[in-house]
Amino acid sequence: MFLSDAAASSGPVAPLTEWTGAGTSFGSAIVVQRHFFDPTGFDLWVGAPGWDQQRGAIHRFVDAHIDPGRPADAADLTVTSSMRSDRLGSALIPCADLDGDGIADLAAPLPAFAEPDDWELSTAEPILDLAGAVVFLLSTELPDSGTVPAWSAGRIYWGSQRGEGAGSAVSCDHDLDGDGRIDVFVGAPWFEGTAGRVAHLVASPLPASGPLAVRAVRTFQGNTDQEWFGASLAALSLDRRPALAVGAPGSDAGHGRVYVFPGTEIISQESLRTTAVFVQDPPPDYVNHFGRSLAVGSMFGTADDLIIGAPDFRDGPNGYDSGALWIFDGADSSAWGQETAASTAQAIVTGSTPFSRVGRHIALGEPDDDGLSALLVPTRAAAEPTTTP
């Protein structure tokens, strides 16, 4: 992976500097962690989920703006997992300050996690296969250097059921009830045979590592089997009122839906009344898992806009898995209702070729400092044409 000049003209990208890690899927996830005492300084976190037979690793390059262009084995810190197919580093999620030291922290999901052989924490019950977990890498608990297992680099919370997939989605950047503490939500979409659930943790500080359901202050789950409730999560502000969006892409026989819950009611759990429910109306005649991904940005103005992805969307009869994104303008959130149709989105982005799977991942940035988010749409690259001699 490399850092390029954003002002460069279109065409082949000329790297300014490169960080490398051959054979490990190095660069699958990237987070630039700004220095709160120096806006121009940053540390670089890079995920390498293919490291050591898919166990996965996360590399931290401290002061990457001063000492750039290093290989993975020259990283200041490497955080690893020890179970094959854990693929630590497949995703890195920027969080707010979870430990009160003024520095933003990170979350790293491990949705295929099971208890490793070199496990250092005591548990009353074994951690079952594919129970899943999420690791919060806290700046106050990170060692300065070396190679360390993920559970000794922060706090880890794991699922209680086989195949639960805890950590498949994480929201860790909003205070939903105004008490000054960050509210952390962790999705486990295959809980209770794919009904799904979401666990709520309170930060500042986070509780000690342990089973997610035990450490959570509350959990809430999907309404029906096969809903995949909690497969995606995103916190946002609607007319200055915090809310939590929860994707349920298995709902409605796989057509999917997205629930938006008022933040104060989620916290108090007095009810699970929804502010809005996004659906496809009429639903297509095939499964496309609307709500498989969620993101929040300011695409049209100062309001939080909700972006909903469906990577299995089909654009036309031959556009299998071309994928799509629907962008709903947060300035119009007062008009969102219990059956808000996807067709009413302010903008819709679809893939141009079969299997490009637009909406599988959503990334946002602000490259030109105009105050508006830029939508970055990762797609699967088209195959190179072949010729027959």
BELRAZI-V278772 format. One record per residue. OMEGA is omega in whole degrees, -180 to 180 (none if undefined). BURIAL is + if it has 9 or more other ideal C-beta (glycine too) atoms within 8 Angstrom, else -. D_LAST is the distance of its C-alpha to the last C-alpha in whole Angstrom. Layout:
omega=OMEGA burial=BURIAL d_last=D_LAST
omega=OMEGA burial=BURIAL d_last=D_LAST
This chain:
omega=-175 burial=- d_last=35
omega=173 burial=+ d_last=37
omega=-178 burial=- d_last=39
omega=179 burial=+ d_last=38
omega=-177 burial=- d_last=40
omega=-178 burial=- d_last=41
omega=-178 burial=- d_last=42
omega=178 burial=- d_last=39
omega=-179 burial=- d_last=37
omega=-178 burial=- d_last=34
omega=179 burial=- d_last=30
omega=-176 burial=- d_last=29
omega=177 burial=- d_last=32
omega=-178 burial=- d_last=34
omega=172 burial=- d_last=36
omega=177 burial=- d_last=39
omega=-174 burial=- d_last=40
omega=168 burial=- d_last=38
omega=-171 burial=+ d_last=39
omega=176 burial=- d_last=36
omega=-171 burial=+ d_last=36
omega=172 burial=- d_last=33
omega=-177 burial=- d_last=32
omega=-173 burial=+ d_last=35
omega=-179 burial=+ d_last=33
omega=-179 burial=+ d_last=36
omega=179 burial=+ d_last=37
omega=175 burial=+ d_last=36
omega=-176 burial=+ d_last=40
omega=172 burial=+ d_last=42
omega=173 burial=+ d_last=45
omega=-177 burial=+ d_last=47
omega=-176 burial=+ d_last=51
omega=174 burial=- d_last=53
omega=-176 burial=+ d_last=56
omega=-180 burial=- d_last=59
omega=-178 burial=- d_last=61
omega=-176 burial=- d_last=59
omega=-179 burial=- d_last=56
omega=-177 burial=- d_last=54
omega=179 burial=+ d_last=54
omega=167 burial=+ d_last=51
omega=-180 burial=+ d_last=50
omega=175 burial=+ d_last=46
omega=-177 burial=+ d_last=46
omega=176 burial=+ d_last=42
omega=178 burial=+ d_last=41
omega=-173 burial=+ d_last=39
omega=179 burial=+ d_last=38
omega=-178 burial=+ d_last=36
omega=173 burial=+ d_last=38
omega=176 burial=- d_last=40
omega=175 burial=- d_last=38
omega=174 burial=+ d_last=38
omega=175 burial=+ d_last=42
omega=-179 burial=+ d_last=41
omega=174 burial=+ d_last=43
omega=-178 burial=+ d_last=44
omega=177 burial=+ d_last=45
omega=176 burial=+ d_last=48
omega=-178 burial=+ d_last=47
omega=180 burial=- d_last=51
omega=-177 burial=- d_last=52
omega=178 burial=+ d_last=48
omega=-180 burial=- d_last=49
omega=-176 burial=- d_last=51
omega=-174 burial=- d_last=49
omega=170 burial=+ d_last=45
omega=-178 burial=- d_last=42
omega=172 burial=+ d_last=42
omega=-176 burial=- d_last=40
omega=-178 burial=+ d_last=41
omega=174 burial=- d_last=43
omega=177 burial=- d_last=45
omega=178 burial=+ d_last=46
omega=-179 burial=- d_last=50
omega=174 burial=+ d_last=50
omega=178 burial=+ d_last=48
omega=-172 burial=+ d_last=48
omega=167 burial=+ d_last=47
omega=-174 burial=+ d_last=47
omega=177 burial=+ d_last=47
omega=179 burial=+ d_last=46
omega=179 burial=- d_last=42
omega=173 burial=- d_last=40
omega=178 burial=+ d_last=43
omega=172 burial=+ d_last=40
omega=-178 burial=+ d_last=43
omega=175 burial=+ d_last=42
omega=178 burial=+ d_last=40
omega=173 burial=- d_last=42
omega=-174 burial=+ d_last=45
omega=176 burial=+ d_last=48
omega=178 burial=- d_last=50
omega=167 burial=+ d_last=54
omega=177 burial=+ d_last=57
omega=-176 burial=+ d_last=60
omega=-177 burial=+ d_last=60
omega=170 burial=+ d_last=63
omega=-179 burial=- d_last=65
omega=178 burial=- d_last=64
omega=-179 burial=- d_last=63
omega=178 burial=- d_last=59
omega=-178 burial=+ d_last=56
omega=-176 burial=+ d_last=55
omega=170 burial=+ d_last=52
omega=179 burial=+ d_last=51
omega=-179 burial=+ d_last=48
omega=173 burial=+ d_last=47
omega=-171 burial=+ d_last=46
omega=177 burial=+ d_last=46
omega=-172 burial=+ d_last=45
omega=167 burial=+ d_last=48
omega=-174 burial=+ d_last=50
omega=-179 burial=- d_last=53
omega=-178 burial=+ d_last=51
omega=-177 burial=- d_last=53
omega=-179 burial=- d_last=54
omega=-176 burial=+ d_last=56
omega=-177 burial=- d_last=59
omega=178 burial=- d_last=60
omega=179 burial=- d_last=63
omega=179 burial=+ d_last=62
omega=-179 burial=- d_last=64
omega=177 burial=- d_last=62
omega=177 burial=- d_last=58
omega=-171 burial=+ d_last=55
omega=-179 burial=+ d_last=53
omega=176 burial=- d_last=49
omega=176 burial=+ d_last=47
omega=178 burial=+ d_last=51
omega=-180 burial=+ d_last=49
omega=171 burial=+ d_last=51
omega=179 burial=+ d_last=51
omega=174 burial=+ d_last=52
omega=-179 burial=+ d_last=54
omega=-173 burial=+ d_last=54
omega=-176 burial=+ d_last=57
omega=-180 burial=+ d_last=58
omega=-177 burial=- d_last=61
omega=-180 burial=- d_last=60
omega=170 burial=+ d_last=57
omega=-178 burial=- d_last=57
omega=-174 burial=- d_last=56
omega=177 burial=- d_last=54
omega=176 burial=- d_last=52
omega=-173 burial=- d_last=50
omega=174 burial=+ d_last=52
omega=-173 burial=+ d_last=51
omega=-174 burial=+ d_last=51
omega=175 burial=+ d_last=55
omega=-178 burial=- d_last=56
omega=-179 burial=+ d_last=55
omega=179 burial=+ d_last=57
omega=180 burial=+ d_last=58
omega=179 burial=+ d_last=56
omega=-173 burial=+ d_last=56
omega=180 burial=+ d_last=55
omega=-176 burial=+ d_last=55
omega=-178 burial=+ d_last=57
omega=174 burial=+ d_last=55
omega=177 burial=- d_last=52
omega=-176 burial=+ d_last=49
omega=179 burial=+ d_last=51
omega=179 burial=+ d_last=48
omega=-178 burial=+ d_last=51
omega=179 burial=+ d_last=49
omega=176 burial=+ d_last=47
omega=-178 burial=+ d_last=48
omega=169 burial=+ d_last=51
omega=-172 burial=+ d_last=53
omega=-174 burial=+ d_last=55
omega=-177 burial=- d_last=56
omega=168 burial=+ d_last=59
omega=-172 burial=+ d_last=63
omega=-178 burial=+ d_last=63
omega=174 burial=+ d_last=67
omega=-179 burial=- d_last=68
omega=178 burial=- d_last=70
omega=179 burial=- d_last=68
omega=178 burial=- d_last=66
omega=176 burial=+ d_last=62
omega=-176 burial=+ d_last=61
omega=179 burial=+ d_last=58
omega=-179 burial=+ d_last=56
omega=-180 burial=+ d_last=54
omega=175 burial=+ d_last=52
omega=-167 burial=+ d_last=51
omega=-179 burial=+ d_last=49
omega=173 burial=+ d_last=49
omega=179 burial=+ d_last=53
omega=176 burial=+ d_last=55
omega=174 burial=- d_last=52
omega=169 burial=+ d_last=50
omega=177 burial=+ d_last=53
omega=175 burial=+ d_last=53
omega=177 burial=+ d_last=55
omega=178 burial=+ d_last=56
omega=-178 burial=+ d_last=58
omega=175 burial=+ d_last=60
omega=178 burial=+ d_last=61
omega=-179 burial=+ d_last=64
omega=180 burial=+ d_last=63
omega=-3 burial=+ d_last=65
omega=171 burial=- d_last=65
omega=176 burial=+ d_last=63
omega=178 burial=- d_last=64
omega=178 burial=- d_last=64
omega=179 burial=- d_last=60
omega=178 burial=+ d_last=61
omega=-175 burial=+ d_last=60
omega=-176 burial=+ d_last=58
omega=180 burial=+ d_last=61
omega=-178 burial=- d_last=64
omega=-179 burial=+ d_last=63
omega=175 burial=+ d_last=63
omega=175 burial=- d_last=66
omega=173 burial=- d_last=64
omega=174 burial=+ d_last=61
omega=-171 burial=+ d_last=60
omega=-177 burial=+ d_last=58
omega=-177 burial=+ d_last=56
omega=-173 burial=- d_last=58
omega=172 burial=- d_last=56
omega=177 burial=- d_last=53
omega=-177 burial=+ d_last=50
omega=-176 burial=+ d_last=50
omega=-180 burial=+ d_last=49
omega=-178 burial=+ d_last=52
omega=177 burial=+ d_last=51
omega=176 burial=+ d_last=47
omega=-177 burial=+ d_last=47
omega=174 burial=+ d_last=50
omega=176 burial=+ d_last=51
omega=-179 burial=+ d_last=55
omega=178 burial=+ d_last=56
omega=-180 burial=+ d_last=59
omega=-176 burial=+ d_last=60
omega=179 burial=- d_last=63
omega=176 burial=- d_last=64
omega=-178 burial=+ d_last=64
omega=-180 burial=+ d_last=62
omega=178 burial=+ d_last=59
omega=175 burial=+ d_last=57
omega=-179 burial=+ d_last=54
omega=178 burial=+ d_last=52
omega=176 burial=+ d_last=49
omega=-171 burial=+ d_last=49
omega=177 burial=+ d_last=46
omega=-178 burial=+ d_last=46
omega=176 burial=+ d_last=49
omega=177 burial=- d_last=50
omega=176 burial=- d_last=47
omega=175 burial=+ d_last=45
omega=173 burial=+ d_last=45
omega=175 burial=+ d_last=47
omega=179 burial=+ d_last=49
omega=178 burial=+ d_last=51
omega=172 burial=+ d_last=55
omega=-176 burial=+ d_last=56
omega=173 burial=+ d_last=60
omega=-175 burial=+ d_last=63
omega=-177 burial=+ d_last=63
omega=179 burial=+ d_last=66
omega=174 burial=+ d_last=66
omega=-177 burial=+ d_last=63
omega=-177 burial=+ d_last=66
omega=-176 burial=- d_last=69
omega=173 burial=+ d_last=67
omega=176 burial=- d_last=70
omega=173 burial=- d_last=67
omega=176 burial=- d_last=64
omega=-179 burial=- d_last=64
omega=170 burial=+ d_last=61
omega=-180 burial=+ d_last=61
omega=173 burial=+ d_last=58
omega=180 burial=+ d_last=55
omega=-178 burial=+ d_last=52
omega=171 burial=+ d_last=50
omega=-174 burial=+ d_last=48
omega=-2 burial=- d_last=50
omega=179 burial=- d_last=49
omega=177 burial=- d_last=46
omega=-178 burial=- d_last=43
omega=178 burial=- d_last=42
omega=180 burial=- d_last=40
omega=176 burial=- d_last=40
omega=170 burial=+ d_last=39
omega=173 burial=+ d_last=42
omega=-177 burial=+ d_last=44
omega=179 burial=+ d_last=45
omega=176 burial=+ d_last=43
omega=179 burial=+ d_last=43
omega=173 burial=+ d_last=46
omega=179 burial=+ d_last=47
omega=178 burial=+ d_last=50
omega=176 burial=+ d_last=50
omega=-175 burial=+ d_last=51
omega=-171 burial=+ d_last=49
omega=-177 burial=+ d_last=51
omega=-176 burial=- d_last=54
omega=-177 burial=- d_last=57
omega=173 burial=+ d_last=57
omega=178 burial=+ d_last=54
omega=-178 burial=+ d_last=52
omega=-179 burial=+ d_last=50
omega=-176 burial=+ d_last=46
omega=-178 burial=+ d_last=45
omega=175 burial=+ d_last=42
omega=-175 burial=+ d_last=40
omega=180 burial=+ d_last=36
omega=177 burial=+ d_last=36
omega=-179 burial=+ d_last=37
omega=179 burial=+ d_last=34
omega=-178 burial=+ d_last=34
omega=-174 burial=- d_last=33
omega=-178 burial=- d_last=32
omega=-176 burial=- d_last=29
omega=-176 burial=+ d_last=30
omega=176 burial=- d_last=30
omega=174 burial=+ d_last=32
omega=174 burial=+ d_last=31
omega=-179 burial=+ d_last=35
omega=173 burial=+ d_last=38
omega=175 burial=+ d_last=41
omega=-178 burial=+ d_last=44
omega=-178 burial=+ d_last=46
omega=-177 burial=+ d_last=50
omega=-179 burial=+ d_last=52
omega=177 burial=+ d_last=55
omega=179 burial=- d_last=58
omega=-173 burial=+ d_last=58
omega=179 burial=+ d_last=58
omega=180 burial=- d_last=62
omega=178 burial=- d_last=60
omega=-178 burial=+ d_last=58
omega=-175 burial=- d_last=59
omega=175 burial=- d_last=59
omega=179 burial=- d_last=56
omega=-174 burial=+ d_last=54
omega=178 burial=+ d_last=51
omega=-178 burial=+ d_last=48
omega=-180 burial=- d_last=47
omega=-180 burial=- d_last=50
omega=178 burial=+ d_last=48
omega=179 burial=+ d_last=49
omega=178 burial=- d_last=45
omega=179 burial=+ d_last=42
omega=-180 burial=+ d_last=39
omega=176 burial=+ d_last=36
omega=-176 burial=+ d_last=32
omega=-179 burial=- d_last=29
omega=177 burial=- d_last=27
omega=175 burial=+ d_last=27
omega=175 burial=- d_last=28
omega=170 burial=+ d_last=29
omega=172 burial=+ d_last=32
omega=-179 burial=+ d_last=34
omega=176 burial=+ d_last=38
omega=174 burial=+ d_last=37
omega=178 burial=- d_last=38
omega=178 burial=+ d_last=41
omega=-179 burial=+ d_last=41
omega=177 burial=+ d_last=44
omega=177 burial=- d_last=45
omega=-171 burial=+ d_last=47
omega=-173 burial=- d_last=45
omega=174 burial=- d_last=47
omega=178 burial=- d_last=51
omega=180 burial=- d_last=52
omega=180 burial=- d_last=53
omega=179 burial=+ d_last=50
omega=171 burial=+ d_last=48
omega=-178 burial=+ d_last=44
omega=177 burial=+ d_last=42
omega=-171 burial=- d_last=39
omega=175 burial=+ d_last=36
omega=178 burial=- d_last=34
omega=174 burial=+ d_last=31
omega=-177 burial=- d_last=28
omega=176 burial=- d_last=25
omega=179 burial=- d_last=22
omega=177 burial=- d_last=19
omega=180 burial=- d_last=16
omega=179 burial=- d_last=13
omega=178 burial=- d_last=10
omega=178 burial=- d_last=6
omega=-179 burial=- d_last=4
omega=none burial=- d_last=0
